[in-house]
Amino acid sequence: MMPNLNSRAVQQMMKRMGIQQQPLDCKQVIFVLEGKKLIINDPSVVIVNMMGQKTYQVTGEAVEELEETTPEISQEDIELVMNQTNCSEEEAKKAILESKGDLAQAILKLKKEE
């Protein structure tokens, strides 16, 4: 940082440069990434407004949470598998999930089980 400057002097200098800071009272900040979340509980958040451009400064301890995603299964897909294999709706859903959404693989799997 800058030695020999008190916080008041820094605030005045930032004001002259057109930089405004505003604290934001937050309980939690969540960053949603591909396949995981970063969660910061009780963060310190400051909005920095510099010439109309807002930047959010977040500090705190982050906890990583991995997400398990399941593919969306449409009713049409379920009915297609059911019609091709004469199975129940639950069996069709299970086969589609196990085949990671590959309908052909789900149908083949259920036909082998017959």
Protein Blocks (a to p, Z undefined) as FASTA:
>chain_A
ZZhiafklmmmmmmmnopacdddddfbdcdddehiacddehiacddddeehiacdddedd
dddddddddddddfklmmmmmmmnopafklmmmmmmmnnopaklmmmmmmmmZZ
